[in-house]
Amino acid sequence: MTETGFTVWITGLSGAGKSTIASGLAAALQEAGGKVEVLDGDEIRATLNSDLGFSKEARDANVRRIGFVARLLARNGVAVIVAAISPYRAVRDEVRAAIEAEGCGFVEVYARCSIHELTRRDVKGLYQRALRGDIQGFTGVSDPYEEPLHPDVTFDSEAESEQDSLRRLLAHLGTKGRGVRPESH
Amino acid sequence: MTETGFTVWITGLSGAGKSTIASGLAAALQEAGGKVEVLDGDEIRATLNSDLGFSKEARDANVRRIGFVARLLARNGVAVIVAAISPYRAVRDEVRAAIEAEGCGFVEVYARCSIHELTRRDVKGLYQRALRGDIQGFTGVSDPYEEPLHPDVTFDSEAESEQDSLRRLLAHLGTKGRGVRPESH
């Protein structure tokens, strides 16, 4: 009953490594004995949010619903790791405020990667299709992505290995008390 | 980490006392030191499910989404109490199967009350309006309600006091190990 839940919210473009970081972090926290739940944007769009498209309203609804679930889990002592493009700053901030209002920590992680690099990797071939115009409203190409202004942690998979990113994130969670602000104790 | 979460799912017509039972049960379980989360259909329709109407599809989506959240909470050790009309048997059974597949208990509670009695009470005046045809698709009047075939616990607020119902439900949770089937231990 004394565990304090928190949310690590990983935002960034498709292919920037959000799910990879999420999996690595989940494994590390589970190994340490904590309750962990990963809410992956792609998976949630296949279940909870299967009705949603990709308009701004639908993207905002997607983030709000994930935030709703994250808040309930976090306030019950779960470490919640969200991996979702979540392109709009205002809704990300809204979710953060709702979770912090429960006395739970919120750590915004920005998985940064240039469009140039993402197009070069293009694991799923989506960027080439988006650049050709075959996919409409693709975040970062033909749809907005608003970078976090003050992310708690920033990853750049062009400059840093996955291992190093993960170590840095774990260190942040350790030293910052999982993002829970001292006053809220 | 050893707590096993479970879900108490209270189904029944509007006004049959679902929220009242949910509150009473939540208070009792919290007092006993457990993590408890109430998912009230009316409240969820104002937040997570604010996009949904009252067609069969929307009602099913409402129940599925509540079930999704209940499952995540239950598998993290939370006692989840759902109070939702949830009129269709098939989706209730689908949710039950998904939660039991996590090794979590599921206790179906049927808050039974006759239309005659609900119309007599009619706290919110909804039944008179529904019977006059001013509200379309009102469950139990002009929209289906499929009674549970084998509810784990049945309440009848015409025949039993709230206190007695609650005591009976707590006894059921105690003796049945919170609905977790012995084989899953």
Boltz contact constraints between the chains, C-beta under 6 A:
constraints:
  - contact:
      token1: [A, 35]
      token2: [B, 76]
      max_distance: 6.0
  - contact:
      token1: [A, 48]
      token2: [B, 65]
      max_distance: 6.0
  - contact:
      token1: [A, 48]
      token2: [B, 68]
      max_distance: 6.0
  - contact:
      token1: [A, 65]
      token2: [B, 48]
      max_distance: 6.0
  - contact:
      token1: [A, 68]
      token2: [B, 48]
      max_distance: 6.0
  - contact:
      token1: [A, 69]
      token2: [B, 69]
      max_distance: 6.0
  - contact:
      token1: [A, 76]
      token2: [B, 35]
      max_distance: 6.0
  - contact:
      token1: [A, 76]
      token2: [B, 78]
      max_distance: 6.0
  - contact:
      token1: [A, 78]
      token2: [B, 76]
      max_distance: 6.0
